[in-house]
């Protein structure tokens, strides 16, 4: 700038018109260059927008699916459908007649976004799936989604049916978040007392003083002992998307709960049975639940001799204080293996943990798992 002022003072001292004109042009060029330098500043790169939701791949069935219908909706909508499918299927796996890993469901190729999310959830939950061309099969899967206008606003009714079991629940939107707006209705199952809904996944979205209803009921049957609670959701409940409970963990917790409940069931009176065979399974350490080839072979040989009226008692726990979660988990793993070979769930029992005075409290060595095969006595 001082250079420009000095140039002006020199210009005023020039008397020749031609010299003054040339100097004026030079000064104009200099000023224009200085102005260009003043306005040309480096611009910061644009801040990338944060996308909230899940990818198309997260809700696409592994054995085929319709990625076009999933791509047509937003990542936020896909996340909402994944929550609903997780909520539905994690309830289904707790129903005794719908044990994942021991049952095959018949499905059609999904043609809707909700259908794709349901089929992917069934895959991840461990169900065997058989694709059919129509509504064929004893455990045929159907699903539907209906929008309703109610006194509380717009709600969407979602339904999932597998064989004789039907689940139905309403959900409503609060901004980008989705919450249940009704109880989980179950039709076709006698007992629902032991079902625990995976509703905590909705609270992980956070909320602005939002709330939703949580509970299970049999369709068309009023229950005076119905357990219903209201879940309040606040902004501080929000969990970052990458840290929310994964879908497969929700399913694993639901399966584990089912088997823990079965482990507490009362064993039948064994006075009318005789011991037919005893098989011992050895695990590598106190924490593993991996069966191993030798244990799997022993289970297969035992199942070959199992009759319709036989019983199998699983003894896995001997401990100083009478409690051993790792041993219970191994017993549950063995029961899952038996059910996978077609042994009826009502024919297997996990014996309660027995106290063993010879075991020190610090002894964490793996106990063998005993399988005791009983057959009805002839008398």
KEKE-3310 file (N, C-alpha, C; in steps of 0.2 Angstrom, whole numbers, plus 5000, padded with zeros to 4 digits):
npx = (5004:5010:5019:5010:5005:5017:5019:5009:5012:5024:5018:5011:5021:5026:5027:5025:5012:5012:5020:5014:5002:5006:5012:5000:4993:5001:5000:4987:4986:4994:4986:4975:4981:4985:4972:4967:4975:4971:4958:4959:4958:4963:4951:4942:4940:4924:4914:4911:4895:4886:4881:4867:4863:4861:4870:4865:4870:4869:4856:4853:4848:4859:4859:4854:4843:4834:4842:4839:4826:4830:4840:4832:4827:4831:4846:4843:4830:4832:4839:4829:4820:4829:4829:4816:4815:4824:4819:4807:4811:4820:4811:4804:4813:4813:4802:4796:4792:4799:4813:4828:4840:4836:4825:4817:4813:4801:4802:4798:4806:4812:4803:4801:4807:4805:4803:4816:4824:4818:4821:4835:4837:4832:4841:4853:4849:4850:4841:4836:4833:4822:4819:4804:4792:4779:4766:4771:4774:4776:4781:4780:4785:4778:4774:4770:4766:4758:4751:4743:4731:4728:4721:4731:4740:4750:4753:4763:4759:4767:4769:4773:4774:4776:4774:4762:4763:4761:4767:4764:4765:4764:4772:4779:4785:4796:4803:4818:4819:4812:4800:4792:4774:4764:4760:4769:4760:4756:4751:4745:4753:4755:4761:4768:4775:4789:4795:4806:4807:4817:4819:4827:4835:4829:4829:4843:4843:4841:4832:4820:4813:4805:4794:4790:4779:4781:4780:4772:4758:4745:4736:4719:4716:4712:4723:4724:4736:4745:4761:4766:4776:4782:4794:4805:4814:4828:4839:4852:4852:4856:4866:4881:4880:4889:4892:4881:4871:4875:4865:4867:4871:4860:4852:4859:4859:4845:4843:4851:4844:4833:4838:4843:4831:4826:4835:4831:4820:4809:4815:4809:4800:4811:4810:4803:4811:4825:4843:4851:4863:4878:4887:4902:4908:4922:4929:4941:4945:4940:4932:4929:4916:4917:4913:4921:4928:4928:4919:4907:4906:4903:4891:4883:4883:4876:4864:4859:4854:4843:4826:4809:4802:4812:4824:4836:4848:4858:4872:4883:4889:4899:4903:4912:4904:4892:4888:4891:4894:4900:4900:4887:4884:4891:4884:4872:4877:4879:4866:4860:4867:4861:4848:4849:4851:4839:4833:4819:4815:4808:4813:4825:4835:4844:4854:4853:4866:4878:4885:4902:4912:4925:4931:4940:4937:4944:4947:4947:4946:4941:4925:4920:4906:4892:4882:4867:4858:4841:4829:4812:4806:4802:4792)
npy = (4994:5006:5007:5010:5023:5030:5030:5037:5050:5052:5052:5064:5073:5072:5081:5080:5076:5064:5056:5056:5049:5036:5033:5033:5022:5011:5012:5009:4996:4990:4992:4985:4972:4971:4971:4959:4950:4952:4947:4934:4920:4905:4892:4883:4865:4857:4852:4835:4828:4819:4803:4795:4779:4763:4752:4746:4733:4728:4724:4715:4699:4685:4675:4679:4693:4708:4721:4733:4738:4741:4750:4761:4767:4777:4777:4779:4775:4761:4757:4759:4748:4737:4738:4734:4722:4715:4716:4708:4695:4691:4689:4679:4668:4664:4657:4640:4631:4636:4635:4642:4635:4622:4621:4622:4635:4640:4651:4664:4673:4689:4704:4716:4730:4728:4715:4710:4714:4706:4693:4693:4694:4682:4673:4677:4674:4661:4652:4638:4640:4638:4640:4643:4642:4646:4648:4637:4623:4618:4627:4640:4656:4672:4690:4707:4724:4738:4755:4765:4777:4784:4789:4793:4798:4794:4777:4762:4746:4731:4714:4697:4680:4663:4648:4642:4652:4669:4685:4702:4720:4737:4752:4768:4784:4796:4809:4805:4794:4778:4770:4757:4756:4749:4734:4718:4707:4690:4676:4660:4653:4645:4648:4663:4668:4667:4675:4688:4704:4712:4726:4736:4740:4750:4761:4764:4773:4785:4800:4814:4817:4806:4791:4773:4759:4743:4725:4709:4700:4688:4687:4692:4687:4692:4696:4696:4697:4703:4709:4725:4738:4755:4763:4776:4787:4797:4811:4808:4795:4791:4781:4780:4776:4766:4759:4753:4739:4725:4716:4702:4699:4702:4692:4681:4683:4681:4667:4662:4665:4657:4644:4645:4646:4634:4626:4627:4621:4608:4592:4576:4563:4550:4537:4528:4525:4517:4517:4518:4521:4529:4544:4553:4569:4578:4594:4606:4617:4628:4638:4637:4634:4626:4611:4601:4588:4575:4575:4578:4567:4557:4562:4560:4546:4543:4548:4540:4529:4534:4533:4537:4539:4540:4548:4561:4566:4580:4582:4594:4602:4603:4610:4621:4630:4628:4635:4639:4647:4645:4631:4629:4635:4627:4615:4620:4622:4608:4604:4611:4605:4592:4595:4599:4587:4582:4578:4579:4594:4593:4581:4582:4587:4598:4595:4602:4612:4604:4603:4601:4596:4593:4601:4615:4633:4641:4632:4631:4621:4612:4604:4588:4584:4575:4564:4556:4543:4538:4525:4520:4510:4492:4488)
npz = (5000:5004:4993:4983:4987:4986:4972:4968:4972:4964:4952:4952:4951:4937:4922:4909:4897:4890:4897:4909:4906:4903:4915:4923:4917:4921:4935:4937:4932:4942:4954:4951:4951:4965:4971:4966:4973:4986:4987:4983:4992:5000:5001:5013:5014:5010:5024:5027:5026:5039:5039:5046:5050:5042:5031:5014:5013:5026:5029:5019:5013:5015:5006:4993:4989:4987:4982:4976:4981:4994:4992:4987:4998:5013:5022:5036:5036:5033:5045:5054:5050:5052:5066:5070:5064:5071:5084:5082:5078:5088:5098:5092:5093:5106:5108:5112:5102:5091:5090:5085:5075:5076:5068:5052:5041:5029:5015:5004:4990:4996:4992:4997:5006:5020:5020:5016:5027:5037:5032:5032:5046:5051:5046:5052:5065:5066:5060:5049:5032:5019:5002:4994:4981:4983:4995:5004:5014:5032:5041:5035:5031:5033:5031:5035:5032:5038:5037:5048:5054:5069:5085:5091:5082:5067:5065:5062:5058:5060:5055:5058:5053:5057:5052:5064:5072:5076:5076:5081:5081:5084:5078:5080:5073:5079:5074:5067:5074:5079:5089:5099:5099:5105:5114:5112:5102:5103:5094:5094:5102:5118:5131:5137:5147:5149:5140:5135:5130:5118:5120:5124:5114:5107:5116:5114:5104:5110:5114:5115:5129:5126:5126:5128:5126:5134:5133:5133:5126:5124:5109:5109:5121:5137:5150:5167:5174:5167:5163:5161:5156:5156:5146:5148:5138:5136:5130:5134:5134:5122:5111:5102:5084:5080:5091:5096:5102:5093:5081:5080:5093:5101:5096:5101:5115:5117:5113:5123:5134:5133:5134:5147:5155:5152:5158:5171:5173:5180:5183:5177:5187:5190:5194:5187:5177:5169:5170:5155:5147:5149:5144:5143:5141:5137:5139:5133:5141:5155:5151:5137:5125:5114:5106:5099:5089:5094:5105:5098:5090:5100:5104:5093:5092:5103:5101:5091:5097:5104:5110:5107:5119:5128:5140:5143:5153:5158:5166:5172:5181:5195:5210:5222:5229:5223:5212:5195:5182:5170:5168:5167:5155:5146:5148:5142:5129:5125:5126:5115:5105:5105:5103:5090:5083:5083:5095:5106:5114:5126:5131:5136:5150:5161:5174:5191:5198:5207:5224:5228:5239:5238:5229:5228:5231:5222:5212:5195:5185:5171:5172:5168:5156:5159:5151:5153:5149:5149:5150:5149:5162:5161:5169)
capx = (5000:5015:5021:5005:5005:5023:5018:5004:5016:5028:5014:5010:5027:5027:5024:5024:5006:5013:5023:5009:4997:5009:5012:4993:4991:5005:4997:4980:4988:4997:4981:4971:4984:4984:4965:4966:4978:4968:4952:4960:4960:4962:4945:4943:4936:4918:4913:4907:4889:4886:4875:4865:4859:4864:4871:4861:4872:4867:4849:4852:4849:4865:4857:4849:4839:4832:4845:4836:4821:4834:4843:4827:4825:4837:4850:4839:4824:4835:4841:4823:4818:4833:4827:4810:4816:4828:4814:4802:4815:4823:4805:4802:4818:4811:4796:4799:4791:4802:4820:4832:4845:4833:4819:4818:4807:4800:4802:4799:4811:4809:4802:4800:4812:4804:4804:4823:4826:4816:4824:4842:4837:4831:4847:4857:4847:4852:4836:4837:4829:4821:4816:4799:4789:4772:4765:4772:4778:4773:4784:4780:4785:4774:4775:4766:4767:4752:4751:4736:4730:4725:4720:4738:4744:4751:4757:4764:4758:4771:4767:4778:4771:4780:4770:4756:4765:4760:4769:4761:4766:4764:4778:4778:4791:4798:4808:4822:4819:4806:4798:4786:4768:4759:4763:4770:4755:4758:4745:4747:4758:4751:4764:4772:4777:4796:4798:4808:4807:4823:4816:4833:4838:4826:4832:4849:4842:4840:4825:4818:4808:4800:4793:4786:4776:4784:4776:4770:4752:4742:4731:4712:4715:4714:4727:4724:4742:4749:4766:4767:4780:4784:4801:4807:4820:4831:4844:4858:4852:4858:4873:4883:4878:4894:4893:4875:4871:4874:4860:4868:4872:4853:4849:4863:4856:4838:4844:4854:4839:4828:4841:4843:4825:4825:4839:4828:4813:4810:4816:4803:4802:4815:4808:4800:4816:4832:4849:4853:4869:4882:4892:4906:4911:4928:4930:4948:4947:4935:4929:4927:4910:4918:4912:4926:4925:4927:4912:4902:4905:4900:4884:4879:4882:4871:4857:4856:4850:4838:4820:4804:4800:4818:4826:4843:4850:4864:4876:4889:4892:4901:4907:4912:4899:4886:4886:4896:4891:4904:4898:4880:4885:4893:4878:4867:4879:4877:4858:4859:4869:4856:4842:4851:4851:4832:4831:4814:4817:4805:4816:4832:4835:4850:4854:4856:4873:4879:4890:4907:4917:4932:4933:4942:4933:4949:4948:4943:4947:4934:4922:4917:4899:4889:4875:4864:4852:4837:4824:4806:4807:4798:4786)
capy = (5000:5012:5008:5014:5030:5033:5030:5043:5056:5053:5054:5071:5077:5072:5086:5078:5072:5057:5052:5055:5044:5030:5031:5032:5015:5007:5012:5005:4988:4988:4992:4979:4966:4971:4969:4952:4946:4953:4943:4927:4917:4898:4890:4877:4859:4856:4847:4830:4827:4813:4799:4791:4773:4757:4751:4741:4726:4726:4721:4711:4692:4683:4670:4683:4698:4713:4727:4739:4741:4743:4756:4766:4770:4780:4773:4780:4770:4754:4756:4758:4742:4733:4737:4731:4715:4712:4715:4703:4689:4690:4686:4672:4662:4662:4652:4634:4628:4640:4636:4642:4630:4615:4621:4625:4639:4641:4658:4666:4678:4695:4709:4723:4732:4725:4707:4709:4714:4700:4687:4693:4693:4675:4670:4679:4671:4654:4648:4635:4643:4634:4645:4640:4647:4649:4648:4630:4621:4618:4633:4645:4663:4678:4696:4712:4731:4742:4761:4767:4783:4783:4795:4795:4799:4789:4771:4757:4739:4726:4707:4692:4674:4657:4642:4643:4658:4676:4691:4708:4725:4744:4756:4775:4788:4802:4812:4800:4788:4774:4766:4753:4760:4744:4728:4713:4702:4684:4672:4653:4650:4644:4652:4669:4670:4668:4679:4694:4708:4715:4733:4741:4742:4756:4766:4766:4779:4792:4803:4820:4815:4801:4785:4768:4754:4737:4720:4704:4698:4684:4690:4690:4684:4697:4693:4700:4697:4706:4713:4730:4744:4761:4764:4783:4788:4804:4812:4805:4787:4789:4778:4781:4770:4760:4756:4750:4732:4722:4712:4695:4699:4702:4685:4676:4684:4678:4660:4660:4665:4652:4638:4646:4645:4627:4623:4628:4617:4602:4585:4571:4557:4545:4530:4524:4524:4514:4520:4514:4522:4535:4546:4558:4573:4582:4600:4608:4621:4629:4643:4635:4630:4622:4604:4597:4582:4569:4576:4578:4560:4554:4564:4557:4539:4542:4550:4534:4524:4537:4532:4542:4539:4541:4555:4563:4571:4583:4584:4598:4607:4601:4616:4621:4634:4626:4639:4639:4649:4642:4625:4629:4637:4621:4611:4623:4620:4601:4603:4614:4600:4587:4597:4600:4581:4580:4576:4583:4598:4590:4575:4584:4591:4600:4594:4608:4612:4600:4605:4596:4598:4591:4606:4622:4638:4643:4627:4632:4616:4610:4598:4584:4584:4568:4563:4550:4541:4534:4522:4518:4503:4487:4487)
capz = (5000:5004:4987:4979:4988:4983:4965:4966:4973:4958:4946:4952:4949:4930:4919:4902:4896:4888:4902:4914:4903:4903:4922:4925:4915:4925:4941:4936:4932:4949:4959:4950:4954:4972:4973:4965:4978:4992:4987:4982:4998:5000:5004:5017:5011:5013:5029:5025:5030:5043:5037:5051:5047:5041:5024:5011:5014:5033:5029:5013:5015:5012:5000:4989:4991:4982:4984:4973:4985:5000:4990:4986:5005:5016:5027:5042:5036:5034:5052:5058:5048:5056:5073:5070:5062:5077:5089:5080:5077:5095:5101:5089:5095:5113:5108:5112:5095:5086:5092:5080:5075:5076:5064:5045:5039:5021:5013:4997:4989:4998:4987:5000:5011:5027:5019:5016:5034:5041:5030:5035:5053:5052:5044:5058:5071:5066:5057:5043:5028:5013:4998:4990:4976:4985:5003:5005:5020:5038:5044:5030:5034:5029:5034:5032:5035:5036:5040:5051:5057:5075:5089:5094:5076:5062:5067:5057:5061:5057:5057:5056:5055:5055:5054:5067:5077:5073:5080:5078:5085:5081:5079:5078:5072:5082:5070:5064:5079:5079:5095:5099:5102:5107:5116:5107:5102:5100:5093:5092:5107:5124:5136:5135:5153:5149:5134:5137:5124:5117:5119:5125:5107:5105:5120:5112:5099:5113:5113:5118:5133:5123:5130:5124:5131:5133:5136:5129:5127:5119:5105:5110:5128:5142:5155:5173:5177:5162:5165:5156:5159:5151:5145:5146:5134:5136:5126:5137:5133:5115:5110:5095:5080:5079:5098:5099:5103:5087:5080:5082:5100:5103:5095:5105:5122:5117:5113:5129:5139:5132:5137:5154:5157:5151:5163:5178:5173:5185:5180:5179:5191:5186:5197:5181:5171:5170:5166:5149:5145:5151:5140:5146:5136:5140:5136:5134:5147:5159:5148:5130:5123:5108:5107:5097:5085:5098:5108:5093:5088:5105:5104:5087:5093:5108:5098:5087:5101:5108:5108:5108:5126:5132:5143:5143:5159:5157:5172:5170:5186:5202:5212:5229:5231:5220:5206:5190:5176:5164:5167:5164:5148:5143:5148:5137:5122:5124:5124:5109:5100:5105:5099:5083:5080:5083:5101:5108:5119:5132:5133:5139:5156:5164:5181:5194:5200:5214:5228:5229:5245:5237:5225:5231:5227:5217:5206:5189:5180:5168:5174:5162:5155:5159:5147:5156:5145:5153:5146:5153:5164:5158:5173)
cpx = (5004:5017:5016:5005:5011:5022:5014:5008:5021:5024:5012:5015:5029:5023:5022:5017:5007:5016:5018:5004:5000:5010:5005:4991:4995:5002:4991:4981:4990:4991:4976:4974:4984:4977:4964:4969:4975:4961:4953:4963:4959:4955:4945:4938:4930:4918:4909:4901:4889:4880:4873:4861:4863:4865:4866:4863:4870:4860:4848:4853:4856:4864:4852:4845:4838:4836:4842:4830:4824:4837:4838:4825:4832:4840:4846:4833:4827:4837:4834:4820:4822:4831:4821:4811:4820:4823:4809:4806:4818:4817:4803:4807:4817:4805:4798:4798:4795:4810:4824:4838:4843:4827:4821:4812:4807:4799:4801:4804:4808:4808:4801:4806:4811:4805:4812:4826:4824:4820:4832:4842:4836:4837:4852:4855:4848:4846:4838:4832:4828:4817:4811:4796:4782:4772:4765:4776:4775:4775:4785:4780:4782:4775:4771:4768:4761:4752:4744:4736:4725:4724:4726:4743:4745:4755:4758:4763:4762:4769:4772:4775:4776:4776:4763:4757:4764:4762:4766:4763:4766:4770:4777:4785:4791:4804:4812:4822:4812:4806:4792:4780:4763:4763:4764:4764:4757:4752:4748:4751:4754:4754:4768:4776:4785:4799:4800:4810:4814:4822:4822:4836:4835:4828:4839:4849:4842:4833:4825:4812:4803:4799:4789:4784:4780:4781:4774:4763:4749:4736:4724:4711:4717:4718:4727:4731:4747:4754:4768:4771:4781:4791:4802:4813:4822:4837:4851:4858:4855:4865:4875:4882:4883:4895:4886:4875:4870:4868:4861:4869:4865:4850:4853:4860:4849:4839:4846:4849:4834:4831:4842:4837:4823:4829:4836:4821:4814:4810:4810:4805:4805:4814:4806:4805:4822:4837:4851:4860:4872:4887:4896:4909:4917:4929:4938:4950:4940:4930:4926:4920:4911:4917:4918:4924:4924:4920:4906:4900:4901:4892:4880:4878:4877:4864:4854:4852:4844:4831:4815:4802:4806:4819:4833:4844:4857:4867:4882:4892:4893:4906:4907:4906:4892:4884:4892:4893:4894:4901:4891:4880:4887:4887:4873:4870:4878:4870:4857:4861:4864:4850:4843:4851:4844:4829:4825:4817:4814:4808:4823:4831:4842:4850:4856:4863:4874:4885:4895:4912:4924:4935:4934:4938:4938:4950:4943:4944:4941:4931:4919:4909:4896:4883:4873:4858:4848:4831:4818:4808:4801:4791:4781)
cpy = (5006:5013:5011:5021:5034:5034:5036:5050:5057:5055:5061:5076:5077:5077:5084:5074:5065:5053:5051:5050:5037:5028:5029:5024:5010:5006:5008:4998:4986:4988:4986:4972:4965:4969:4962:4948:4947:4949:4936:4924:4909:4896:4883:4871:4859:4851:4842:4829:4820:4809:4795:4785:4767:4756:4746:4734:4723:4722:4717:4704:4690:4678:4673:4687:4703:4720:4733:4742:4744:4750:4762:4769:4773:4776:4774:4775:4763:4753:4755:4751:4736:4732:4733:4723:4711:4711:4709:4696:4687:4687:4679:4666:4660:4658:4645:4630:4631:4641:4636:4637:4623:4615:4624:4629:4640:4648:4659:4671:4685:4700:4716:4724:4728:4717:4706:4709:4708:4694:4687:4692:4686:4671:4671:4676:4664:4649:4645:4638:4639:4639:4641:4645:4649:4648:4640:4629:4622:4624:4639:4652:4668:4684:4702:4719:4735:4749:4763:4774:4782:4789:4798:4797:4794:4783:4766:4750:4734:4719:4702:4685:4669:4651:4644:4649:4664:4681:4698:4714:4732:4748:4763:4779:4794:4805:4806:4793:4784:4770:4762:4757:4755:4738:4723:4708:4696:4679:4665:4650:4650:4648:4657:4671:4671:4672:4686:4698:4711:4723:4738:4743:4749:4762:4769:4772:4786:4795:4810:4819:4811:4795:4780:4763:4747:4731:4715:4702:4693:4687:4687:4687:4689:4693:4698:4701:4700:4710:4719:4736:4749:4762:4772:4783:4796:4805:4809:4798:4786:4786:4779:4775:4764:4757:4753:4743:4729:4717:4705:4694:4699:4695:4680:4677:4680:4670:4658:4660:4660:4645:4639:4644:4637:4623:4623:4624:4610:4596:4581:4566:4551:4538:4526:4523:4520:4517:4515:4515:4529:4537:4552:4562:4578:4588:4602:4612:4623:4635:4641:4632:4627:4615:4600:4591:4576:4569:4575:4571:4556:4556:4560:4549:4538:4543:4544:4529:4527:4536:4538:4544:4540:4548:4555:4568:4573:4585:4588:4602:4603:4607:4617:4625:4633:4630:4639:4641:4646:4635:4624:4631:4631:4616:4613:4621:4613:4600:4606:4608:4594:4589:4598:4593:4578:4578:4581:4587:4596:4584:4576:4588:4592:4599:4600:4607:4609:4603:4600:4599:4597:4597:4613:4627:4641:4638:4629:4627:4614:4604:4594:4585:4577:4568:4556:4548:4536:4531:4520:4511:4498:4487:4493)
cpz = (5000:4997:4982:4980:4986:4976:4963:4967:4967:4952:4946:4950:4941:4927:4912:4901:4894:4893:4908:4912:4904:4911:4925:4923:4920:4932:4942:4936:4939:4954:4958:4952:4961:4974:4972:4970:4984:4992:4986:4988:4997:5004:5007:5013:5014:5018:5027:5029:5033:5041:5043:5048:5046:5033:5021:5013:5021:5033:5023:5015:5011:5006:4996:4992:4986:4985:4982:4978:4992:4998:4989:4992:5008:5021:5034:5042:5036:5041:5056:5056:5052:5063:5074:5069:5068:5083:5088:5081:5084:5099:5099:5092:5102:5114:5107:5105:5090:5087:5086:5080:5074:5071:5057:5043:5031:5020:5006:4996:4991:4993:4990:5004:5018:5026:5019:5023:5038:5039:5033:5042:5055:5051:5050:5064:5071:5063:5051:5038:5021:5008:4994:4985:4978:4993:5005:5011:5027:5042:5039:5033:5030:5034:5031:5036:5033:5040:5042:5054:5063:5079:5091:5088:5071:5066:5062:5060:5057:5060:5054:5058:5052:5057:5058:5072:5073:5078:5077:5083:5081:5083:5077:5077:5076:5079:5066:5068:5078:5086:5095:5102:5104:5110:5110:5107:5099:5100:5091:5097:5114:5130:5134:5141:5153:5144:5137:5130:5123:5115:5121:5119:5105:5109:5118:5107:5103:5112:5117:5122:5130:5128:5126:5129:5129:5137:5131:5131:5122:5116:5107:5117:5133:5148:5161:5176:5172:5164:5160:5160:5153:5152:5143:5143:5134:5131:5128:5136:5126:5115:5103:5091:5080:5086:5101:5098:5096:5087:5082:5089:5103:5102:5100:5113:5122:5117:5120:5135:5139:5135:5145:5158:5157:5157:5170:5178:5177:5181:5182:5184:5188:5189:5192:5176:5174:5167:5161:5147:5148:5147:5143:5141:5140:5136:5137:5140:5150:5156:5141:5130:5117:5109:5105:5093:5089:5102:5104:5091:5094:5106:5099:5089:5099:5105:5094:5091:5105:5105:5109:5115:5131:5135:5143:5149:5158:5164:5170:5175:5193:5204:5219:5232:5228:5214:5202:5184:5170:5163:5165:5157:5143:5142:5142:5130:5120:5122:5117:5103:5100:5101:5092:5079:5081:5089:5104:5114:5126:5135:5136:5145:5158:5171:5185:5197:5207:5217:5228:5234:5243:5232:5229:5227:5222:5211:5201:5183:5177:5170:5168:5162:5154:5155:5150:5152:5149:5148:5151:5155:5161:5162:5172)
residu = (UNK:UNK:UNK:UNK:UNK:UNK:UNK:UNK:UNK:UNK:UNK:UNK:UNK:UNK:UNK:UNK:UNK:UNK:UNK:UNK:UNK:UNK:UNK:UNK:UNK:UNK:UNK:UNK:UNK:UNK:UNK:UNK:UNK:UNK:UNK:UNK:UNK:UNK:UNK:UNK:UNK:UNK:UNK:UNK:UNK:UNK:UNK:UNK:UNK:UNK:UNK:UNK:UNK:UNK:UNK:UNK:UNK:UNK:UNK:UNK:UNK:UNK:UNK:UNK:UNK:UNK:UNK:UNK:UNK:UNK:UNK:UNK:UNK:UNK:UNK:UNK:UNK:UNK:UNK:UNK:UNK:UNK:UNK:UNK:UNK:UNK:UNK:UNK:UNK:UNK:UNK:UNK:UNK:UNK:UNK:UNK:UNK:UNK:UNK:UNK:UNK:UNK:UNK:UNK:UNK:UNK:UNK:UNK:UNK:UNK:UNK:UNK:UNK:UNK:UNK:UNK:UNK:UNK:UNK:UNK:UNK:UNK:UNK:UNK:UNK:UNK:UNK:UNK:UNK:UNK:UNK:UNK:UNK:UNK:UNK:UNK:UNK:UNK:UNK:UNK:UNK:UNK:UNK:UNK:UNK:UNK:UNK:UNK:UNK:UNK:UNK:UNK:UNK:UNK:UNK:UNK:UNK:UNK:UNK:UNK:UNK:UNK:UNK:UNK:UNK:UNK:UNK:UNK:UNK:UNK:UNK:UNK:UNK:UNK:UNK:UNK:UNK:UNK:UNK:UNK:UNK:UNK:UNK:UNK:UNK:UNK:UNK:UNK:UNK:UNK:UNK:UNK:UNK:UNK:UNK:UNK:UNK:UNK:UNK:UNK:UNK:UNK:UNK:UNK:UNK:UNK:UNK:UNK:UNK:UNK:UNK:UNK:UNK:UNK:UNK:UNK:UNK:UNK:UNK:UNK:UNK:UNK:UNK:UNK:UNK:UNK:UNK:UNK:UNK:UNK:UNK:UNK:UNK:UNK:UNK:UNK:UNK:UNK:UNK:UNK:UNK:UNK:UNK:UNK:UNK:UNK:UNK:UNK:UNK:UNK:UNK:UNK:UNK:UNK:UNK:UNK:UNK:UNK:UNK:UNK:UNK:UNK:UNK:UNK:UNK:UNK:UNK:UNK:UNK:UNK:UNK:UNK:UNK:UNK:UNK:UNK:UNK:UNK:UNK:UNK:UNK:UNK:UNK:UNK:UNK:UNK:UNK:UNK:UNK:UNK:UNK:UNK:UNK:UNK:UNK:UNK:UNK:UNK:UNK:UNK:UNK:UNK:UNK:UNK:UNK:UNK:UNK:UNK:UNK:UNK:UNK:UNK:UNK:UNK:UNK:UNK:UNK:UNK:UNK:UNK:UNK:UNK:UNK:UNK:UNK:UNK:UNK:UNK:UNK:UNK:UNK:UNK:UNK:UNK:UNK:UNK:UNK:UNK:UNK:UNK:UNK:UNK:UNK:UNK:UNK:UNK:UNK:UNK:UNK:UNK:UNK:UNK:UNK:UNK:UNK:UNK:UNK:UNK:UNK:UNK:UNK:UNK:UNK:UNK:UNK:UNK:UNK:UNK:UNK:UNK:UNK:UNK:UNK:UNK:UNK:UNK:UNK:UNK:UNK)
# end
